[in-house]
Structures are given as C-alpha cells and as structure tokens.
C-alpha cells in the first residue's frame, strides 16, 4: 500500500468535519509550501544538487527551521540512494512520510493527547506572552469540555494585563462556565488558590487557569509561575496535569524563540499553535516539534468555536498534500479500466 493510501486510511476514522477543518485551516501553507514543492518536482525531473538546494529553500521559507531542514534533506538523500529513486515526482510521498515522522516524535500514540486526571480534578495551566490568543484558546477548550458533559471552571490568573479578566469573563458567559477572579493587580497565585477551592467545592472535572503573559521582567514571570505551581501542587498533588504554551503561528521563528524561553523555565508539557489559518508558514509546527521535543497538542484553524482542534500529524500532512492525493486517486481510477482489459 502506498504511503498516501495509508495516510488516507489513518484519517478515515476521523469525522469529515475535522478533516475539512485541517484542509481549510492550512490553505495558505498548502499554497505557499506544497504547491511550490509540486512545481519544483514538475520543473526538475532529475534529482540533483540544484533540486536539493531549491527544495531546501522552500522548506526554510515555510519556517520548517534550518536545523530540521538540513536533517530532512540528508534523510531524503539517503532514501533516494536506498530506493534508487530517479524521478523527482516519486519523492513526494517520501517527503510526506518524513514530515509525519518529524511531527509525531517517538511516542506516536499519546504524545499529542491532552492528559486528564484518572481520578478527581484535572488542572490545566496556560502560559504564553500577550497577544498570542491564550484567552480565546482557553474559552474554546472550555466549550469543548462543556460539550462533552464535563463541568469546567476557569481561573482569571492574568491579573496584570488590562482587560484580561473581563475578556475571560466574556468567554465564560459565552460558553456557560464559571470564572473565578479577583481585582486587577491581585496576586495571581491567590486567584488560582481560590479557583482550586471553588472547583473542588463544585466537584468540577476540569480547572483551566490563565496566567500573566508578561511581567516586569523574565525573572518576575518565572517566580510568579513557580509560586502558582506550589499552590496547585499543595491542593492537587499530581497537578498541573498539563502546562500548555500558546504560540502564535503567524510569528514563525519568533514563536520558536518563545517556546525555548518558556520551555526551559516553566515545565511546558505541550504546545498550542494558534492562527495557523492566517499564515503561510505552517512549517513552524515541524520546527518547534523538532527543536523543543515538546508535542503540539492543539491547533487553532479558524475563528469559530470548534476551530480549536487536537493536533493530528496525519491530518496535518494529509491537509497539506490533499490536492496531490486527489489527483493521484483520479489518475489511478483512469488507469484501472485499461488494466482490467
């Protein structure tokens, strides 16, 4: 079975709605990245140094990341030699397969899933700089869990940014979940403490905590987060169950820099890439996954309430190469009658 057939089979259990959301959300990246790759393979039939150099440039432009691109090109060279590939078009499924491997990492089954507590309250902490879509992501995730029948409480721990508490309250009203808050400028750890108590008293299933995106300096930010961790672990010893870093995909390599800063200091367990529908540089998902070895758990594929989706490497790559896959299927269908004759 060809790789693209396997890829389509792997997503066949997912709803058509989810598949379409990935396809629509990655339209800009598909146009800027995959279409250029296809054009390269049509123009340059032969796989030579010029071919590799141009492919390298396309991958870097898509923000796949220089280090990752170098490794990927080396892998492709090795596969070309091993499989004795001569026609550039034959390299497309090989490239797709390598991208899936890069996005999955070693633990393919559970790496991209949000961890929930087996027993009792699940605490999910959101971190990230201001303006990346942190509060919107929290609201959409709360909506999802509400739809699944879970009781959710939100903690307005970003007490320093003007309007942050009010913004979270708007989302709370919109999705029908309670928001625990204090006045602007209050101690964020105190807000989280109140929220933990409230969540326990209400027998809530999930507590989602917003945190300050930026304080006076990095040291203050990290000290504040450490204080929050101590409060959480005192009340729920095995929490937080997830520390999700929200990154704006449209910022490309700047998102990678933020991932490195927060990842080293805050014990981030997963990443959320927002605004993927607004960028042609969706390759940043691959760069971050490789550079940080932290799984992408959620992706924002649009502005609708259900456009926040679990990250699925197969869906991601299928969405990128969907036009090519469709053409391949049409070509095979045309060939089948003549083969039967």
N, C-alpha and C positions, 0 to 999 in steps of 0.2 A: 504494500500500500504506500502511495506517495505521501510525502510529508504534509502537503496541503490537504489531502483527503483525511489524514489522521487529525489535522488541526480542526477541520470542519466537524469531524466526528466528536472531538473532545468538547466542542461547544454545543453539540446538538441537544444536550440535556438542559441547557440554559434556555430561558424564555426568549422568544424572538424580540420582545421589547428590550431586553438587556443588550442583545447583540446589536440592535439598531442604535441604541444609545451610544455604544462604543464607536460604531461606524460614523454616526453624525458628529460625535464629540471630537473625533480625531481627523475630521475632514481637512483642516488646514495642514496638519502634519503629513497626512497622506499626499496632499498636493505638492508640498514643498520637498518631501523626502522620497517617498516611494516612486512617485511619478518621475523624479529625476533619476532614480536608480534604474527604472524601466527604460527610460530614454537612453541612458548610458549603455545598457545591455543591447539595445537595438542598434545604436550607432557603432559600438565597438564589439564586433562579433568575437574578436580574439582577446583572450585573457593574457595581457602582457603588463609591463610596468606602468605604461600610460593608463591602462584600465584601473589598476590598483590605486594609482595616485588620484585619479578623478573620483573613485568610489570613496577614498579616504576623505577627500574634501567635502563630499556630500554628507557623509556621516558626521563630520565635525561641525558643519553648518547647521545640522539638525540638533546640535548640542548633545550628541551622544558622549562627548568627552574625549579628550586627546588620548589619555592612557587606555581607555576602553577601546577606542578605535584602533590603536596600534595592536592590541592583543587580538581584536576581532579580525583584522587584516591578516595577521600571522596565522590564525586558525583557518581562515579561508584559503590561504596559500597551501597550507598543509592538506586540506580536504581536496583541493584541486589536483594536487600531486597524487594523493592516495586513490581518488576515484577516477583519475585520468580524465578530468573534465576539460574539454576544449572550447565548447560553445558557451559564451557568456550567459545566455539565457538559462542554461542548466544550473547556474549558480544561485538563481533567485530562491528556490526552496531551501538551499543550503544556508543562505544568509538568514532566511526567516527562522529556520531551526536554531541557528546560533543565537538569534535575538531572544527567542523564547527561553533558551538555557540561561542567558545572562539575566533575564528578568525573574526567573524562578529562584535562582540560587540553589543551595544544596537541599533544603527542606521544602520540597515541592508541595507537599500535601497541606501543611498547616501554616507555613510562613506568612501567607497573605491574609489569614483569617484573624479577625479581632478576637482576642481572648476574653471570655466571660467567666465569671466565678462559677464553679461547680455547685457551690453552696453559699447562699447569702448574697450580700450586696456586692455588685461589680462597680468598681471606681475607675473611671476613665479620665485621665488628665490631658488637657490640650495645652500645648506650648507653641510659640512662634511669634515672630515680630508683628507689629501692627500692619494692617492693610493687606494681609495675605488671604483673608476670607475665613478666619478662625471662627468667629461668632456664627457666621452663616453655616459653616460646616457643622458646628455643634447643633444648631437648630434643625438642620436636615437629618442628622443622625438621631436626634431625639424623636423626630417624626417617624423615622423608620421603626425604631423600637416600640413606639406607641402603636403603630400599625400591627406590630407582631404581638400585641397584647401585654407588653411589659409596662410596668409602672416606672416612670422616669422622673428624676429631679435634676434641676440644673443649678450650678453654683456660680454666681457672678463674682468670680475672683479677680477680674481685671478691674481693679478699683482706681487705677491711675489715669486711664485714658478717658478723656471727656466723651460722654455719651455711650460708653461701653456697656454700663449697667442697663441703661434704657434700651439699647439695641438688643441685648439678650432678653429683656422683658418682652419686647415686641415679638421675638421668636417664641417665647414661652406661651404668650397669648395665642399666637398663630397656630401652634401645634397642640395646645392644651396641656402643657406641663407646668409644674410649679417652679418658680425661680427663687432661690434663697439669696438674699442680698443684704448689704449694709450701705451706709452712706459712701459717697465718692471719697476717696482718700483713706478709707479704712484699711486695717491690716488684712491683706488677702488671706493669710493663714487662719485668721479669726472667722472669715466668711466661710472658708472650707470646713472649719470645725462645726459651725452652725449647720451647714448643709449636710454633713455626715450625721449629725444628731437627728436632723429632720428626716433624712432618708431612712434611717433606722426606725424612727417612731412611726413612719408611714408604711413600713415594710416594703419599701421601694426595691425594685430589681436592679436599677442602674442609676448611678450618680455621675453626671458629666460635669467636669469642672473647667471653667475658663480661667486663664491666668494672665498676668500682665505681659504684654508683648515687649515692653521696653521700659526700663527704669533709668536712673541717672547714669549708670554705667553697667558693664557686664558683671562686675563683681556683685553689685547690689542685686541684680536679676538672679544670679545663681544662688545667692544667700537666701533670697525670698523663696525660691523654688525648693531649696533644701529644707526650709522651715515648713513649707507646705507638705513635703514628703513625710517629715517627722510627725506632723499632726495626723495625716492619713494613716500612717502605719501604727500609730498608737490606738486608733479607733478600729481599723480593719487591718490586722497584721500582714495579710498577704497582698495588700493593695499598695500602690495603684496597679491594677491588672494590665493597663495599657498607658503608656505615655506617648501620645501621638503628636508629632511635629507637623504643623501645617506649613506648606510651602506653595508659593505662587509660581506655577509652571511657566508663566509668561516672562519671568525674570531670568530664566535659563541658568547660566553658571552662577549667578548671584544666589539662586536657590540652593545650589550645591555648597556654596560657602556658608550659608546659614545652617545647612544640615550638619556640616563639620563642626561649627561652633556649638550648636545645641547638642549634637550627638555625643560630643566628648564630655560635656559637662552635666547633662541632665538625665542620662539613662534612658534616652529615647528608645522605645520598642518598635515603633512603626511610623511610617510617613503617610501624610495625606497630600496629594498633589491637586491643587485647585486650578480652575481656569484652563484646563487642557484644551477646551474647545476654542479658546481665544488665542492660541499660539501655534506657530508652525514648528516649534522646537520641542515637540513631544519626546524627542530622544533623550531629554534630560531625565526621564524616568529610568532609562537604562544606565546613564552615567551615575546617578545617585545610588542606584541599587548596587553598582559595582564598587564605587569609591567608598561607600559607607558600610556596605554589607548589612544594611537595615532594610527590611522589606517594605515596599509600598503597600499599604492596606486599604486605602480608599482613594478614589479619584473623582474630581468634580468635572462633569462632562457637559454642563449647561446650567441654566439659571432655575430650572423647575425644581420642585420639591424632591422629586425622585431621581434627579440627575446626579446625586451622590451615589456612587456605585462601589461595591467591593472590587478591588483591583484583581484582575484575572489576566495573567500573562498570555494565555491562549487567545482570549477575546481581544486583547490589545494588539497582538500581531495579526490576528485574523482581520481586524478592522483596518489595519494599515494596508494589507495586501488583498483586500476584498475584491477590488476591481480585477486584479490579475487572476485571482482564484475563479471568479465568474467566467472570465474569458477562457481559462483552461477547461472549465466544465463544458462550455459551449463547443469548444474545439473537439473535445472527446466525444460529445454527443453526435457531432457531424461525422466523426470517423467511424463510429460504431456500426452504422448500416453497411458501409463498404467492407468492414471487417467480416460481417456476417455473410456477405456474398462471397 
